[in-house]
Amino acid sequence: MVASPQIYLTPEEYLQMEERSDIKHEYIDGYIYAMAGALDTHVTIALNLASFLRNHVRGSGCRVYIADMKARIESLNRYYYPDVMVTCDQRDQATPAYKRFPCLIVEVLSNSTEAFDRGDKFADYQSLETLQEYVLINTKRQRVECFRRNDQGLWVLQSYTAEDKSFQLQSVKFDCTIADLYEDVVFE
């Protein structure tokens, strides 16, 4: 994220501005942060996963969203653009510009966002009561990290690598091979 000129905006002003903006901005406590573009590897991984998930949830009432849909964290006054997000909550149909009740959020890591995705953004996402799973996908090697909220409300990590051959997203009862997730990805 790139800091934009620091002018305070209400959530309503942000949503109006974002609807007309040529670039995307994330919103944190009244301030906006421009988002940088993504590299081929990042976009390919996100599209692969979103495509598989869309086919998997078709007809279930769940919806899959890619990087242009905002996740709203109302309690913290935040709007983020996850790389992939799934919501199965009917209440999300009432808000066409953002979703408040996701069960799954996926961030594809990049050099410029990895620390934020692992740190403050993950901490913010944890306040979403409906969120069951937060997934980080590595772009430097085949590695998927699934953080799952257990029955005690604790976030438990399960990592998957190429040696595992496949990974699971328990929040949407989805299995995928690591090879399919990384199809057409060329590592540097």
Secondary structure, DSSP 8 states (H G I E B T S, - for coil): -EE-------HHHHHHHHHH-SS-EEEETTEEEE-----HHHHHHHHHHHHHHHHHHTTTT-EEEETTSEEEEGGGTEEE--SEEEE--GGGGG-TTEES--SEEEEE--TTTHHHHHTHHHHHHTT-TT--EEEEE-SSSSEEEEEEE-TTS-EEEEEEEGGG-EEEEGGGTEEEEHHHHTTT----
